[in-house]
């Protein structure tokens, strides 16, 4: 099916499943294995995202794609209403039996549109609550109150499940009265292909610490660079590597000028955007993510699968991706000094580092195997469709 064409009328046995995701690249990196598995199980799979270069790959893989106008900022009320209307119109035309929405805006608008359009079943994947729910609150927080109302509308579908990646996010929305107990499901992350991300022996040479992430301030990229500066003269020869690029559409992104200054400074090796993450972890010794908060970071799940020790922050999502002091170390958020010392500890202690890598692989096999994660989602689909 070409992008945006109306789907055929229901008439066969295939059940129509529609994923709603803001960014097509995010769909490919975080939900593609689930979509392909659903297709194998007989679902007619559709994907609604913004337009972008990654759309061609979605269509190439045999998934029907529908372009939805969806801004990233959310600051223009007319654009937001347009997004909500476009989803409602798509649902009315396509008549999916199940909508699976991923990330904040698709969850909110998709949930409201699904109720208005009479979609029989709805799944919301909460991969993080965003700044509104995590910032310190003083007095009456009108923005948080408005977000709570939207969540209640979106997640109020009578035949729905809400998937959380960590217990903290679940508890925040439960305390706010947004979700019902019977709706809640906890699935730790979006899974990892254990065949693609295999455990490898550590490479020879000085230890390498790598951060693979979008270069956003709230990912802790500034602390990563500062930690590298603090460890620059360590006798271990530790090297710090940054895999990722600025994201001009995100207000939390560093600038391209800042990125170029880091590249010229040389204290951190700046690789830019990379897709060969498994190979990068294979060439490294330590995985680092000093984020301020996450749903459950895919980069740390992939690092665990590759058998790499982790240093990350003691915040929701990040601490859920490791077994503290067993597969990795936790440090306070926004603390470059503590981050530097933790990475140096693993750089200097190869035995501890390798033991943590072994435990990380065991954790990945036990909790993060994409086959188990996909099956957990398919079980949810079956339950909801049976309850129609």
Protein Blocks (a to p, Z undefined) as FASTA:
>chain_A
ZZhiacdddfbfbdcdddddfblmlmmmmmmmmmmmmmmnopacdddddedfklmmmmmn
opacddddddfkopamklmmmmmmmmmmmmmmnopabdcdehjklmmmmmmmmmmnopab
dcdddebebjmlmmccehjafklmmmmmmmmmmmmpfbdcdddfbfklmmmmmmnomacf
klpccdehjbjafklmccddddedjddddddddddfklommmmmmmmmmmmmgcklpacd
deddddfkbmkbccfklmmmmmmnomaccebjafklmlmmmmpmbdcdfbfbdfbdfklm
mmmmnopacdddddehjlmmpcehkloccddehilklmmmmmmmmmmmmmlmmmmmmmmm
mmmmmmmomklmmmmmmmmmmmmmmmZZ
